[in-house]
């Protein structure tokens, strides 16, 4: 059976400061649409376009926003051949803080934090408690403190979050205080569960998103995959790590993912190859999709932007369903399942470091 070729491009990566307000959303988009078919889609939407390549930023200029509906009409029928993953960066920072500080407490008590998507549901609960029962300022304080520690882990920055989260735990009203207490305990026990010297931060985006999308493709197709990604992506600095996870030599296992879905490993990606977007309409198509998806998740900058995006959704872009890391009104049961062997992250780490 021939290998299936997958194409990827991203939008919104501005480095590892996940609190960068200029690009609050990160999106990875993927299709199995090759160059010839991709060029047909793009040219059908924009038959008179004279640019060197189709790039979303060229169409998000004031005079060109409206024609995005033409692209949406062309791409809507291809929804099944498009996968994507969207990350609200600020929400992702909260997710990582809970993952590193609260998950070890649950694990020590014999619970599987990841089973049946408990982790993502719990982050929704925490976000709601912090923002709705607390305040946006409280949310900002928590994610800013964790981001500062994550980007420069040391005894001093660890002590900073220990003191801050304990002050919050002792001063907040009932509701938000629960999350603060868990964060405070997790920060105080951080070195019991993790090695501070080995902690490399929690700001990685691209390996996570590509892995999640390939897993979605694996549930749909049985062929081995070749992944083609825009050559400019920072992803290729971590290709060795990525291939350990998604490559053909990963341990055989039926893996339960953090969002509650399951997929069989290995994901059987034979290679991850860089492509020059200017020479490959398949990459340009992914760029257009990722750019629109990012704008749809970000707060519109004007009433005109909001109307343009509403029209884009109604024209066909709304047929595309992207998974991701962002708030949903889905909340967890009282307790996660009991632990029964290695959890999803334990298995992944074993694959990486075997």
Buried (B, 14 or more C-beta within 10 A) or exposed (E): EEEBBBBBBBBBBEEBEBBBEEBBBBBBBBBBBBBEBBBEBBBEBBEEBEEEBBBBEBBBEEEEBBBBBBBBBBBBEBBEEBBBBBBBBBBBBBBBBBBBBBBBBBBEEEBBBBBBBBBBBBBBBBBBBBBEBBEEEBBBBBBBBBBBBBBEBEEEBBEBBBBBBBEBBEEBEEBBBBBBBBBBBBBBBBEEBBEEEEBEBBBBBBBBBBBBBBBBBBEEEEBBBBBBBBBBBEBBEBBEEBBBBBBEEBEEBEBBBBBBBEBEBBBBBEBBEBBEBEEBBBBBBBBBBBBBBBBBBBEBEEEEBEEBBBBBBEBBBBBBEBBBBBBEEEEBEEEBBEBEEEBBBBBBEEBEEE
